[in-house]
Amino acid sequence: MIFDRLRGPSPAVIACILAGALSLSACATTPDSPDTADAGHSRPESAALATGLDPATSLNPFPSTYQPLPRQNTAIVGATVFTAAGTKIENGVVVVTDGRIAAVGDASTPVPAGHTVVDGRGRFVTPGIIDVHSHLGVYPSPGVQGMSDGNEATSPNTAQVWAEHSIWPQDPGFNTARAGGITTLHILPGSANLFGGRGVTVRNIPSITMQGMKMPGAPYGLKMACGENPSRVYGGRNQSPATGMGNVAGYRAAFIAARDYKAKWDKWRADGEGSPPTRNLQNETLAGVLDGSILIQNHCYRADEMAVMIDIANEFGYKIRTFHHAVEAYKLAPTLAREGICAAMWTGWWGFKMESLDGIEENAAIVDAQQGSCAVIHSDDAELTQRLNQEAAAGLAAGRRLGLNTREEDAIDWITINAARAIGIEDQTGSLEPGKRADIVIWSANPFSVYARADQVFIDGSLSYDRTNPAYQPTTDFELGQPGFGRTPTVAANTGAR
């Protein structure tokens, strides 16, 4: 499962057929218009123009049509609450109104009239888990060649491609991820290329289209890869890059071209003389990096290579948002904290190739110990995404064995608010704070216990998964007819939801 980090794992899973009347109403909410609650969070026109778009063309050619599933106002009462805002509240109360967090506090927190009360006694509540490195939908199940859609391995620079155009929403892995508490995912291209293309942030709800999952207002990420993958993919074809130095030359040449492209557009916008420059989709994405509207998501294992990538970013004046698979982040932890760069890591995966040889289980805890750090646990795998809470727990335990005094209320950040920061959505989700999206998981036990299971999952205040209620356990069209899946889509089909 982990031997081929180039392809990414062969993920599994989603779509929209919920059994029963409750699921039917949820399934029918695959809208043609965007969530009105998000209207104020769309990317500004100036940011879109700065990426080189002709004002006469569409500034948003693939708009989100996401809308929350049907929901009701809710109050979760009596649970132990990890807020991911630095606190752990015993016998806490979480109030959800109109899909947003309205209040979080102790047992004295009032519950508004008309709110449905959920008994959380003996259970634990966290923000929804965010997986910042997923290939669900672009490497879906079944893992066959005809659906292996995550790597445009045709050139070292494929910044022009967008992962969202490879997403298959019927991938059953979205459903199993939701059952593990995953409410938001950042779907990335693979790592064959120096520039692999744009990643997209999706809400983990059943949908017929990728636009119906696409998170409104979330910034795009640009997948870059350093190290062994691009050099072995292209060097074996007798073309550059074939070495680490070839990788670096390729990054620099691409950003030189993008800087020139951006300068031409800036000049045309300033003086309006003549026709606008011809659009170039590759340079358009890289120009978005240069102006800060597109965030760098950089596959990079080794500390020395991370340092080189930081130098390149400084040369061209952009910021790296997150290093992914950063197995040697612990070696560079003070630098990462100083630069404001998140490190997305596994706890237990290491040694499957040379650049991953120095991975240690204490990695996340060591990074987290730095003031101003941003430690993140990610999956890159359709199975691991179902138990990111356990991966975080293993990292927490390893850090404590080392002598670090990491608190549970800090470690929960690795899969919630830090993950949100890593992909630029921390103002919207990732913590249980008033005004934020009500993305919530109710756990059967402490989420750092191997025995914990997600009992209920709420996305924007909508009950999207319930472990004990089949009406809230979506089944994809792909799964229907398979052994063990006996439900029929007749009613949903009549609503156009299939």
C-alpha positions as CSV (number, residue, x, y, z in Angstrom):
1,M,0.0,0.0,0.0
2,I,2.8,2.4,0.8
3,F,5.6,1.3,-1.6
4,D,4.6,3.7,-4.4
5,R,4.5,7.2,-3.1
6,L,4.7,8.4,-6.7
7,R,1.2,7.1,-7.6
8,G,-0.3,7.6,-4.3
9,P,-2.3,4.8,-2.9
10,S,-5.2,3.4,-4.8
11,P,-8.0,5.0,-2.9
12,A,-11.6,4.1,-2.5
13,V,-15.0,5.8,-2.5
14,I,-18.3,8.1,-2.6
15,A,-21.7,9.0,-4.0
16,C,-25.3,9.7,-3.3
17,I,-27.8,7.0,-2.5
18,L,-29.1,7.2,1.1
19,A,-31.6,4.6,2.1
20,G,-34.9,5.9,3.5
21,A,-36.7,9.2,3.4
22,L,-34.1,11.1,5.4
23,S,-31.3,10.0,3.1
24,L,-33.4,10.8,0.1
25,S,-33.8,14.4,1.1
26,A,-30.1,14.7,1.7
27,C,-29.4,13.0,-1.6
28,A,-31.6,15.4,-3.5
29,T,-29.5,18.3,-2.3
30,T,-26.9,18.2,-5.1
31,P,-27.6,21.8,-6.1
32,D,-27.0,23.9,-9.2
33,S,-26.4,27.0,-7.2
34,P,-23.7,27.7,-4.6
35,D,-24.2,27.8,-0.9
36,T,-25.6,31.3,-0.2
37,A,-23.9,31.2,3.2
38,D,-20.6,31.2,1.4
39,A,-21.3,34.1,-0.9
40,G,-19.2,36.4,1.2
41,H,-16.2,34.1,1.1
42,S,-15.6,33.8,-2.6
43,R,-12.2,34.7,-3.9
44,P,-11.9,38.4,-4.8
45,E,-11.9,39.5,-8.4
46,S,-8.5,41.1,-7.9
47,A,-7.0,37.8,-6.9
48,A,-8.3,36.1,-10.0
49,L,-7.2,38.9,-12.3
50,A,-3.7,38.7,-10.7
51,T,-3.3,35.2,-12.0
52,G,-3.3,36.4,-15.6
53,L,-7.0,36.1,-16.4
54,D,-8.4,38.4,-19.2
55,P,-11.2,40.4,-17.5
56,A,-13.3,39.5,-20.6
57,T,-13.2,35.8,-19.7
58,S,-14.8,33.9,-16.9
59,L,-13.0,34.5,-13.6
60,N,-14.3,31.3,-12.2
61,P,-14.7,28.8,-14.9
62,F,-15.5,25.8,-12.6
63,P,-17.7,27.3,-9.8
64,S,-18.7,25.4,-6.8
65,T,-22.3,24.3,-6.6
66,Y,-21.9,23.0,-3.0
67,Q,-24.8,23.3,-0.6
68,P,-25.1,21.7,2.8
69,L,-27.3,18.7,3.3
70,P,-30.6,19.3,5.1
71,R,-30.0,20.3,8.7
72,Q,-31.5,21.3,11.9
73,N,-30.3,23.4,14.8
74,T,-28.6,21.2,17.4
75,A,-27.0,21.3,20.8
76,I,-24.6,18.5,21.9
77,V,-24.7,18.3,25.7
78,G,-22.6,16.5,28.3
79,A,-19.6,15.4,26.1
80,T,-15.9,16.0,26.6
81,V,-15.1,18.6,24.0
82,F,-11.8,19.2,22.3
83,T,-12.2,22.6,20.7
84,A,-8.9,22.7,18.8
85,A,-8.7,26.2,20.1
86,G,-6.5,25.2,23.0
87,T,-9.1,23.9,25.4
88,K,-10.6,20.7,26.6
89,I,-14.0,21.1,28.2
90,E,-15.5,18.4,30.5
91,N,-19.3,18.1,30.4
92,G,-19.3,20.6,27.6
93,V,-22.0,22.1,25.4
94,V,-21.8,22.8,21.6
95,V,-24.6,24.8,20.1
96,V,-25.1,24.7,16.3
97,T,-27.4,27.3,14.7
98,D,-27.9,27.6,10.9
99,G,-25.0,25.3,10.2
100,R,-22.5,27.4,12.2
101,I,-21.0,27.1,15.7
102,A,-23.1,29.4,17.9
103,A,-21.6,28.7,21.3
104,V,-19.1,26.4,23.0
105,G,-18.8,26.1,26.8
106,D,-19.3,24.2,30.0
107,A,-22.6,22.8,31.3
108,S,-23.9,26.3,32.2
109,T,-24.0,27.2,28.5
110,P,-27.7,27.8,27.6
111,V,-29.4,25.8,24.9
112,P,-31.7,27.9,22.8
113,A,-35.3,27.0,22.5
114,G,-36.1,24.8,19.5
115,H,-32.7,23.2,19.3
116,T,-32.6,19.4,19.1
117,V,-30.5,18.1,22.0
118,V,-28.0,15.3,21.4
119,D,-26.9,13.5,24.5
120,G,-23.1,13.4,24.5
121,R,-22.6,12.0,28.0
122,G,-19.7,9.5,28.0
123,R,-18.7,10.6,24.5
124,F,-16.2,13.0,23.0
125,V,-16.6,15.8,20.5
126,T,-14.0,17.2,18.1
127,P,-14.0,19.4,15.0
128,G,-14.4,17.4,11.8
129,I,-11.1,15.9,10.7
130,I,-9.4,17.4,7.7
131,D,-7.1,15.3,5.5
132,V,-4.7,17.7,3.6
133,H,-3.2,15.0,1.3
134,S,-5.8,12.8,-0.4
135,H,-6.1,11.2,-3.8
136,L,-9.6,10.0,-3.3
137,G,-11.6,10.4,-6.5
138,V,-8.4,10.7,-8.7
139,Y,-7.2,7.3,-7.7
140,P,-10.5,5.7,-6.9
141,S,-11.7,2.2,-6.2
142,P,-11.6,0.0,-8.1
143,G,-7.9,0.6,-8.7
144,V,-7.7,-0.1,-12.4
145,Q,-5.6,1.6,-15.1
146,G,-8.7,3.1,-16.7
147,M,-9.4,5.1,-13.5
148,S,-5.8,5.9,-12.5
149,D,-6.2,9.6,-13.1
150,G,-3.9,11.4,-10.6
151,N,-0.6,11.9,-12.5
152,E,-0.4,13.8,-15.7
153,A,3.1,12.4,-16.2
154,T,3.7,13.8,-19.6
155,S,6.1,16.7,-18.7
156,P,8.0,17.8,-15.6
157,N,5.8,20.9,-15.5
158,T,2.1,20.2,-15.7
159,A,1.0,23.3,-13.6
160,Q,-1.8,23.7,-16.1
161,V,-3.8,20.7,-15.0
162,W,-6.4,20.7,-12.1
163,A,-7.0,17.7,-9.9
164,E,-10.7,18.5,-9.8
165,H,-11.0,17.5,-13.4
166,S,-10.0,14.0,-12.5
167,I,-12.2,13.5,-9.5
168,W,-14.8,10.7,-9.7
169,P,-17.4,11.6,-7.0
170,Q,-18.6,8.0,-7.0
171,D,-15.4,6.8,-5.4
172,P,-16.6,4.6,-2.4
173,G,-13.6,5.9,-0.4
174,F,-15.3,9.2,0.3
175,N,-18.0,7.3,2.3
176,T,-15.5,5.2,4.3
177,A,-13.5,8.4,5.0
178,R,-16.6,10.1,6.3
179,A,-17.2,7.1,8.6
180,G,-13.7,7.9,10.0
181,G,-14.6,11.5,10.8
182,I,-13.3,13.1,7.7
183,T,-15.3,16.2,6.8
184,T,-12.9,18.0,4.4
185,L,-10.2,16.8,2.1
186,H,-7.6,18.5,-0.1
187,I,-7.4,16.4,-3.3
188,L,-4.0,16.6,-5.0
189,P,-2.5,15.3,-8.2
190,G,0.3,12.7,-7.8
191,S,4.0,13.5,-7.4
192,A,5.5,12.5,-10.8
193,N,6.2,16.1,-11.7
194,L,8.1,19.1,-10.5
195,F,4.8,20.9,-10.8
196,G,1.9,18.4,-10.7
197,G,-1.0,20.8,-11.0
198,R,-3.7,22.4,-8.8
199,G,-5.2,20.7,-5.9
200,V,-8.8,21.3,-4.7
201,T,-10.5,21.3,-1.3
202,V,-13.8,19.4,-1.2
203,R,-16.5,18.9,1.4
204,N,-17.0,15.2,2.1
205,I,-20.7,15.0,1.1
206,P,-22.4,12.7,-1.4
207,S,-22.5,14.4,-4.8
208,I,-23.0,13.6,-8.5
209,T,-20.5,16.2,-9.6
210,M,-17.2,17.4,-8.3
211,Q,-18.6,21.0,-8.3
212,G,-21.2,19.8,-5.7
213,M,-18.3,18.9,-3.3
214,K,-16.0,21.8,-4.1
215,M,-15.6,24.1,-1.1
216,P,-16.6,27.6,-2.0
217,G,-13.9,30.2,-1.4
218,A,-11.2,27.7,-0.6
219,P,-7.8,28.7,-2.2
220,Y,-6.3,26.4,-4.7
221,G,-3.0,24.6,-3.9
222,L,-0.2,23.9,-6.4
223,K,1.3,20.5,-6.0
224,M,5.1,20.5,-6.3
225,A,7.4,17.6,-5.8
226,C,11.1,17.5,-4.9
227,G,13.4,14.6,-4.5
228,E,13.3,11.1,-6.0
229,N,10.0,11.1,-7.8
230,P,10.4,13.6,-10.6
231,S,14.0,12.7,-11.3
232,R,13.3,8.9,-11.6
233,V,10.2,9.5,-13.7
234,Y,11.9,11.7,-16.3
235,G,15.6,10.8,-15.9
236,G,14.7,7.2,-17.0
237,R,13.4,8.7,-20.2
238,N,16.7,10.4,-20.9
239,Q,15.2,13.8,-20.3
240,S,15.5,16.4,-17.6
241,P,15.3,16.3,-14.7
242,A,17.4,13.3,-13.9
243,T,19.0,14.6,-10.7
244,G,18.3,16.8,-7.8
245,M,20.1,19.7,-9.5
246,G,18.0,19.1,-12.6
247,N,14.9,19.4,-10.3
248,V,16.0,22.8,-9.0
249,A,16.9,24.1,-12.4
250,G,13.4,23.1,-13.6
251,Y,11.7,25.0,-10.8
252,R,13.7,28.1,-11.4
253,A,13.2,28.1,-15.1
254,A,9.4,27.8,-14.7
255,F,9.2,30.6,-12.2
256,I,11.3,32.9,-14.4
257,A,8.8,32.3,-17.2
258,A,5.9,32.8,-14.9
259,R,7.4,36.1,-13.6
260,D,7.8,37.4,-17.1
261,Y,4.2,36.3,-18.0
262,K,2.8,38.1,-14.9
263,A,4.8,41.2,-15.7
264,K,3.3,41.4,-19.2
265,W,-0.2,41.1,-17.7
266,D,0.5,43.7,-15.0
267,K,1.7,46.1,-17.7
268,W,-1.3,45.6,-19.9
269,R,-3.7,46.1,-16.9
270,A,-1.8,49.2,-16.0
271,D,-1.7,50.9,-19.4
272,G,-4.4,49.1,-21.4
273,E,-2.3,49.4,-24.6
274,G,-2.9,46.9,-27.4
275,S,-4.4,43.5,-27.0
276,P,-4.0,41.5,-23.8
277,P,-1.3,38.9,-23.7
278,T,-2.3,35.4,-24.8
279,R,-3.4,33.3,-21.8
280,N,-1.1,30.4,-20.9
281,L,-2.7,28.0,-18.4
282,Q,0.6,26.8,-17.0
283,N,2.0,30.2,-16.3
284,E,-1.4,31.4,-15.1
285,T,-1.2,28.9,-12.2
286,L,2.4,29.8,-11.4
287,A,1.5,33.5,-11.5
288,G,-1.1,32.8,-8.9
289,V,1.6,31.4,-6.7
290,L,3.7,34.5,-7.2
291,D,0.8,36.8,-6.2
292,G,-0.1,34.6,-3.2
293,S,-3.6,33.5,-4.3
294,I,-2.5,29.8,-5.0
295,L,-0.8,28.0,-2.1
296,I,2.2,25.8,-2.5
297,Q,1.7,22.2,-1.3
298,N,5.2,20.7,-1.6
299,H,5.9,17.0,-1.5
300,C,9.4,16.9,0.1
301,Y,10.8,14.3,2.5
302,R,14.4,15.5,3.4
303,A,15.3,18.4,5.5
304,D,18.1,19.5,3.2
305,E,15.8,19.6,0.2
306,M,13.2,21.5,2.2
307,A,15.8,24.1,2.9
308,V,16.6,24.4,-0.9
309,M,12.9,24.8,-1.7
310,I,12.7,27.6,0.9
311,D,15.6,29.3,-0.9
312,I,13.8,29.0,-4.2
313,A,10.7,30.5,-2.7
314,N,12.8,33.4,-1.3
315,E,14.4,33.9,-4.7
316,F,11.0,34.4,-6.5
317,G,9.2,36.0,-3.6
318,Y,6.5,33.4,-2.8
319,K,5.7,31.4,0.3
320,I,5.5,27.7,0.8
321,R,2.3,26.8,2.7
322,T,3.0,23.2,3.5
323,F,5.7,20.5,3.1
324,H,4.0,17.1,2.6
325,H,5.5,13.7,3.6
326,A,8.0,15.7,5.7
327,V,9.6,12.7,7.4
328,E,12.7,14.8,8.3
329,A,10.7,17.9,9.5
330,Y,12.0,17.3,13.0
331,K,15.5,18.1,11.7
332,L,14.4,21.5,10.5
333,A,11.6,22.3,13.0
334,P,12.9,25.7,14.1
335,T,13.3,26.9,10.5
336,L,9.8,25.7,9.6
337,A,8.3,27.5,12.6
338,R,10.2,30.7,11.7
339,E,9.1,30.6,8.1
340,G,5.5,29.8,9.0
341,I,5.5,26.6,7.0
342,C,3.3,23.6,8.0
343,A,4.7,20.1,8.0
344,A,2.3,17.3,7.0
345,M,3.5,14.0,8.2
346,W,2.7,10.3,8.9
347,T,3.6,8.8,12.2
348,G,4.5,5.3,11.2
349,W,5.4,5.3,7.5
350,W,9.1,5.4,6.8
351,G,11.9,3.5,5.0
352,F,10.0,2.6,1.9
353,K,12.5,4.5,-0.2
354,M,15.8,6.2,0.5
355,E,14.5,9.7,1.0
356,S,12.1,8.4,3.7
357,L,14.8,6.5,5.6
358,D,15.1,8.9,8.5
359,G,11.4,9.1,9.5
360,I,10.7,8.8,13.2
361,E,7.4,8.4,15.1
362,E,8.2,11.5,17.3
363,N,8.3,13.7,14.2
364,A,5.0,15.5,14.7
365,A,5.5,16.0,18.5
366,I,9.0,17.5,17.9
367,V,7.7,19.9,15.3
368,D,4.7,20.8,17.5
369,A,7.1,21.7,20.4
370,Q,8.4,24.7,18.5
371,Q,6.7,28.0,19.2
372,G,4.6,29.0,16.2
373,S,4.8,25.6,14.6
374,C,2.2,23.9,12.4
375,A,2.3,20.1,12.7
376,V,-0.2,18.1,10.6
377,I,-1.0,14.4,10.3
378,H,-2.1,13.4,6.8
379,S,-2.9,10.2,5.0
380,D,-2.0,10.0,1.3
381,D,-4.0,6.7,1.5
382,A,-7.6,5.6,1.2
383,E,-7.3,3.4,4.3
384,L,-5.2,5.6,6.6
385,T,-7.6,8.4,6.1
386,Q,-10.2,6.3,7.9
387,R,-8.1,6.4,11.1
388,L,-6.2,9.7,11.2
389,N,-7.2,10.0,14.9
390,Q,-5.2,6.9,15.6
391,E,-2.2,8.1,13.6
392,A,-2.3,11.3,15.6
393,A,-2.6,9.2,18.8
394,A,0.5,7.2,17.9
395,G,2.5,10.4,17.3
396,L,1.3,11.8,20.6
397,A,2.4,8.7,22.5
398,A,5.8,8.7,20.7
399,G,6.4,12.3,21.7
400,R,5.5,11.5,25.3
401,R,7.9,8.6,25.4
402,L,10.6,11.0,24.2
403,G,9.8,13.3,27.2
404,L,7.7,15.9,25.5
405,N,4.7,17.1,27.4
406,T,2.3,17.3,24.5
407,R,-1.3,17.7,25.6
408,E,-4.2,15.9,24.0
409,E,-5.8,19.3,23.3
410,D,-2.7,20.3,21.3
411,A,-2.4,17.0,19.4
412,I,-6.0,17.3,18.2
413,D,-4.8,20.3,16.3
414,W,-2.7,18.1,14.0
415,I,-5.8,16.8,12.3
416,T,-8.1,19.8,12.7
417,I,-7.1,23.5,12.9
418,N,-3.4,23.0,11.8
419,A,-4.7,21.0,8.8
420,A,-7.1,23.8,8.0
421,R,-4.2,26.3,8.2
422,A,-2.1,24.0,5.9
423,I,-4.7,24.5,3.1
424,G,-5.8,28.0,3.8
425,I,-9.3,27.5,5.3
426,E,-8.6,28.1,9.0
427,D,-11.0,31.0,9.0
428,Q,-13.8,28.7,8.0
429,T,-13.3,25.4,9.8
430,G,-10.9,23.3,11.9
431,S,-12.0,24.4,15.4
432,L,-15.1,24.7,17.4
433,E,-15.4,28.4,17.7
434,P,-18.4,30.6,17.2
435,G,-19.0,31.6,13.6
436,K,-17.2,28.7,12.1
437,R,-18.7,26.0,10.0
438,A,-20.3,23.3,12.2
439,D,-18.0,20.4,11.2
440,I,-18.2,18.1,14.2
441,V,-17.5,14.5,15.1
442,I,-19.0,12.8,18.1
443,W,-16.8,9.9,19.1
444,S,-17.8,6.8,21.1
445,A,-14.6,7.2,23.3
446,N,-11.6,9.4,23.6
447,P,-10.5,10.0,19.9
448,F,-6.9,9.1,20.9
449,S,-8.0,5.6,21.9
450,V,-7.8,2.8,19.5
451,Y,-11.3,1.8,20.5
452,A,-12.8,5.2,19.5
453,R,-15.3,5.2,16.6
454,A,-17.1,8.1,15.0
455,D,-20.7,7.8,16.1
456,Q,-22.0,10.8,14.2
457,V,-20.4,13.2,11.8
458,F,-21.9,16.7,11.0
459,I,-20.8,18.8,8.0
460,D,-22.0,22.4,8.1
461,G,-24.4,21.3,10.9
462,S,-25.9,18.5,8.7
463,L,-25.9,15.0,10.1
464,S,-23.9,13.3,7.3
465,Y,-23.0,10.0,8.9
466,D,-24.5,8.0,11.8
467,R,-23.0,4.7,12.8
468,T,-26.2,3.3,14.1
469,N,-28.6,4.6,11.5
470,P,-28.4,3.2,7.9
471,A,-30.4,6.2,6.6
472,Y,-27.2,8.2,7.3
473,Q,-24.7,5.7,5.7
474,P,-24.6,6.7,2.0
475,T,-24.0,4.1,-0.6
476,T,-22.5,5.0,-4.0
477,D,-24.0,3.9,-7.4
478,F,-20.9,1.9,-7.8
479,E,-21.5,-0.1,-4.7
480,L,-25.1,-0.9,-5.5
481,G,-25.3,-4.4,-6.8
482,Q,-22.0,-5.4,-5.2
483,P,-22.0,-8.2,-2.6
484,G,-23.1,-6.8,0.8
485,F,-24.9,-3.8,-0.7
486,G,-28.5,-4.8,-1.2
487,R,-30.2,-1.4,-1.3
488,T,-31.9,-0.2,-4.4
489,P,-31.8,3.3,-5.9
490,T,-35.4,3.4,-7.1
491,V,-36.6,6.2,-5.0
492,A,-33.5,8.3,-5.4
493,A,-33.6,7.7,-9.1
494,N,-37.1,9.2,-9.3
495,T,-35.7,12.4,-7.8
496,G,-32.9,12.7,-10.3
497,A,-30.4,12.1,-7.5
498,R,-28.7,9.0,-9.0
